[in-house]
Amino acid sequence: MENNEIYDPEIYTLTDEEGNELNFALLATLEHEGTEYKALIPVDENGEETSDEYVVLKCVALEDGEVVLETIEDDEEFDTIADIFDDEFADIFYDDQN
């Protein structure tokens, strides 16, 4: 990304188990074995990142066609997807430094 480009992330507002609404910026999306996954990083109301750690969620289509983001319950599935995102991000950061 060139320095004069403006980064305007897609923001998602998600509700946690306790009913709290949290904002996340989309880092990346990938498809693996027919399922779409998203890597999101927590942000504040100004869009500033509030953590160095990102979350990985699975896109699930409901019967009415609405797509929701869900926690990946299967440890093996999560590890596979997290590894793919980690590799992708490592390549991006490596390329930015060269």
C-alpha positions in Angstrom: 0.0 0.0 0.0 1.4 3.4 -0.9 1.7 6.1 1.8 -0.9 8.3 0.1 -3.6 5.7 0.0 -6.3 6.0 2.7 -7.2 2.8 4.6 -10.9 2.8 5.2 -11.7 -0.6 6.8 -15.1 -2.2 6.7 -16.5 -2.1 10.3 -18.6 -4.8 11.8 -20.6 -4.3 15.1 -20.9 -7.7 16.8 -22.8 -8.6 19.9 -21.0 -10.9 22.5 -22.6 -13.5 24.7 -23.5 -10.9 27.3 -25.2 -8.6 24.9 -22.4 -6.0 24.6 -21.9 -4.5 21.2 -18.3 -4.3 20.0 -16.8 -2.9 16.8 -14.3 -4.7 14.7 -12.5 -3.8 11.5 -12.2 -6.3 8.7 -8.5 -7.4 8.1 -9.1 -10.1 5.6 -11.5 -12.7 4.2 -10.7 -16.2 2.9 -12.5 -19.2 1.6 -11.4 -22.6 2.7 -13.2 -25.8 1.6 -16.3 -24.0 0.6 -16.7 -21.9 3.8 -15.9 -18.2 4.2 -13.9 -16.9 7.2 -13.1 -13.4 8.3 -10.3 -12.0 10.4 -11.4 -9.0 12.4 -9.5 -6.7 14.9 -11.3 -4.8 17.7 -11.6 -1.0 17.2 -13.0 1.9 19.2 -15.7 4.3 18.1 -13.1 6.2 16.1 -11.9 3.1 14.2 -8.6 2.9 16.1 -7.4 -0.6 16.8 -7.7 -1.5 20.5 -5.7 -4.7 20.4 -2.8 -6.4 18.6 -4.8 -9.6 18.4 -7.4 -10.4 15.8 -10.4 -12.8 16.0 -11.3 -15.3 13.3 -15.0 -16.0 12.7 -16.9 -18.3 10.4 -19.6 -17.0 8.0 -22.8 -19.1 8.3 -25.8 -18.7 6.1 -29.2 -19.0 7.9 -32.3 -20.5 6.4 -33.6 -17.0 5.5 -30.4 -16.2 3.6 -28.9 -13.9 6.2 -25.2 -14.5 6.8 -24.0 -14.3 10.4 -20.5 -14.5 11.9 -20.0 -17.3 14.4 -17.2 -18.5 16.6 -15.3 -21.5 15.3 -16.1 -24.3 17.8 -13.9 -27.0 16.3 -10.3 -26.7 17.5 -8.8 -28.4 14.4 -10.8 -26.1 12.1 -9.8 -23.0 14.0 -6.1 -23.9 14.1 -6.2 -24.6 10.3 -7.9 -21.2 9.5 -5.8 -19.3 12.0 -2.6 -20.7 10.5 -3.7 -19.7 7.0 -4.4 -16.1 8.2 -1.1 -16.0 10.1 0.8 -17.0 6.9 -1.1 -14.5 4.8 -0.4 -11.6 7.3 3.2 -12.6 7.6 3.6 -12.4 3.8 2.0 -8.9 3.8 4.1 -7.6 6.6 7.3 -9.1 5.1 6.5 -7.5 1.7 5.8 -4.1 3.4 9.3 -4.1 5.0 11.2 -4.8 1.7 
